[in-house]
Amino acid sequence: MTDDHSYWYLASYPKSGNTWCRVFITELMRLAGDNPGEELNLNQDIETGAIASSRLWLDDQLGINSCDLSFSELDPMRGRAGASAWLFAEGERFHKVHDAFKSPDSRGRPVVSTTGCSGVVYILRHPEDVAVSLSHFFSWPLDRCVDSLLDPSAALVSGERFGGHQVRQYMGRWDQHVRSWADQTQLPVLIMRYEDMLSKGSEIFTELATFLGLPTDSKLIDQALENTSIDRLKKLEDNVDGFAEKPAGCERFFRSGRTGEGAEQLSIKQRKRLANGLSEAMNRFQYEGPGLD
Amino acid sequence: MIKPHRYCALGAEISSDLVLPELTVSESTSNALVQIQQGDHRQWPSLEPSPHSTPILQLAPQDWRLELEGIGWFRATGGERLEWQRWDDSVSDRDIRTFAVTSGLGALAIQRGALVLHGTALEREGEAILLLGHPAAGKSTLAWCLLQEGWHLLSSELVAVGSDGIVQPGMHQLKLWYDAAVTLELDYAQLPTVRKGLKRYALLTEELTCMPQPTPLRLIYALNRAKEKSGKEDDTEAEDEKEKISLKTSRNFSQTTALMRLRNQAFHARMYRGMDAEAQLFMQAAALARTVPLHALIVPDGIKAMAESLKKVDLMQPESMQQRKESKEEDASND
């Protein structure tokens, strides 16, 4: 082990650019390393750290089978599951989180450990585009995706009728999710909009590298960005014959990465529903809707 | 004073103030090696801080503590004593024993020097197989299907294997989720839930055929679920369709790979590390890897497909289920 036990969370609503961010971090570290040989292998190299909802990780921390706990027992424990500097393996310091910072079951506590945590990068994306991306990822109709973004009880792996490799991850409405991370005061937070990551890559990813204490050499940042462009990621996904994080039925994980697809593909009615339900957070983060009546 | 209940599990005679229907009742009148009894956590001496401890799981050599908020406190010491205390009066015996007979007895068995693995062991015709897999891997569902094919349950969730390669009877209970219970056409409404409010059902000895005798281990299988192919592949060939619904095994893993798999399936690696028993784990896993073959078992996705596929194979004959493409061995080991 090195002396550096610090760890971070990469938090986001699903399909908001979290994986791109993780791939970028991996690539930046690879390029800054002593031997940046061949290109990135998506299925071998982006082990930046376990997802915070991993059942395997939680069971190891708790020393029990978490399937034997109800959501209302597990959620308050999750934040205490690993409150030591030794909880994460060396090199695995950037942990993906899709949970909201707190859940209705967590008794007001964060569902992630905050002790020893250096901070959180919160990535958000226009909810209209999230809806389209969710639709491709889960093979859901767009209406269902809009419903989900507006659902105060929305969660991943929410079923109580089967186990799974991840525990239930409460998200709530999209705007609740955003506020839960953006407004919490227990961890330093860097908020990044997906749209800015695309349009102002050098600037935003330099901020990211600075925040995470990673190399900030502009050549390295630009090279890492070039190597993790959507076209490159599509090619890398082809190289490994399917990205391991892609669900069954989803043709490819890295699909278009464009902004504005929601405005093109959602109906005016669907866009208005999102704008009506999420207006405060959309305004706060400069996301435009269709214009309300 | 109420006479304690007597059981035999994981190679130890147990005396318990809790009724433990998951364990085999013992008629022995000799002194019990393990005592399970109510305690008072405020009387427990504090432990030295350990890098392996978490706020919930506190560890030291020969000392294991678990604090589950809203449920209770547990302590296993010296391989001989398991104490428990309810969080409050709303906590039922069932809540306590859910954690006492799994993590608690597992910790005691590690302290007693056993090799304890995450897995389920079954017996047929005097020989045992061990199904390895983390929680939610499908071990219990597969075990239930095997019981319908004439196998007997030796232990579920955790399995203790002696240095002589003998599997000790342990947990005589299968826990099935609602979806599995419905698919397997069990009358779940008649079954007790694992704990109040959970959609997870407990099948105890009266619903199971169990093996109460220690049994030599013949084969170890590491469970892998077959992944569905992505839409872009053309799976029209009948042979491919057949493959998707067949149970398959890999070739026997090399000893090194088998050792790694066994270590990774230790019943809570953190507990081994925190109780200073990692060297013991390594030696025992290496010995087991030398003497008992370990194969990956690729199980069809879907409970019905799994149950059907079992009817066509003999798990005592791994060669008969070997994949056509040997190159898949590495895939199968990629957990």
Interface residues (C-beta under 8 A of the other chain):
Chain A: R55 L56 D59 D60 Q61 L62 G63 I64 N65 S66 C67 D68 L69 S70 E73 P76 M77 R80 A81 G82 A83 S84 W86 L87 G159 E160 R161 F162 G163 G164 H165 G242 K246 A248 G249 C250 E251
Chain B: P51 H52 S53 T54 P55 I56 L57 W64 L66 L68 E69 G70 I71 T98 F99 T102 S103 A107 H134 P135 A136 E157 K175 W177 Y178 D179 A180 V194 R195 G197 L198 K199 R200 K227 E228 K229 S230 G231 K232 H268 A269 R270 M271
